[in-house]
Amino acid sequence: MSEELTPADFEAGDDAGADVEAMAAEIKALKEQVLRYAAEAENTKRRAEREMNDARAYAITKFARDLLGVADTFDRALAAAPEGEGAVKNFVVGVEMTSKELQSAFDKNGLKKIHPPKGEKFDPHKHQAMMEQPAGDGVEPGGVIQTLQAGYELLGRLVRPAMVVVAAKGPAPKADGGANPYGGEGDGADRGGSVDTKA
């Protein structure tokens, strides 16, 4: 003889089903949370590795920047060296050899010189415009006329921009004597009324 089911038994079964559904939803939410944490941990690990690689690659940036002054001094000495025989010539040869050795050390460590030739297009990522001059001598507007000081980049990252003179893009301003900058003629003193200073 089978047991008779009472209304209380049906109510207990409904509660158990609701509990199972709630537990399944909670398990699903916890799984999603674990996946999120795992993804964040992986991103943090990758970011730390990238920062460590950058720190390793660019650790000599300050050292390289300090050496740039030495390179500039050598370049200036070579540019100002007099031509002649004897001790001066030997001195110049010594400076040239030292400059080549320094440049070789730069090359070995990934420090590349930026010395744009005349006519090269101005690149704001690598060049710093010190002044503008009217375009001419085959240099297009926006092109480099002269390099005042070489720049350097370390493994593709800019250490110091090249300081350059750039060809002006617009026409040169006209000098027309005592022209009124506000339009019209005169010295600009009368611009539509005067101020009463005796009030």
Disulfide bonds with the S-S distance in Angstrom:
none
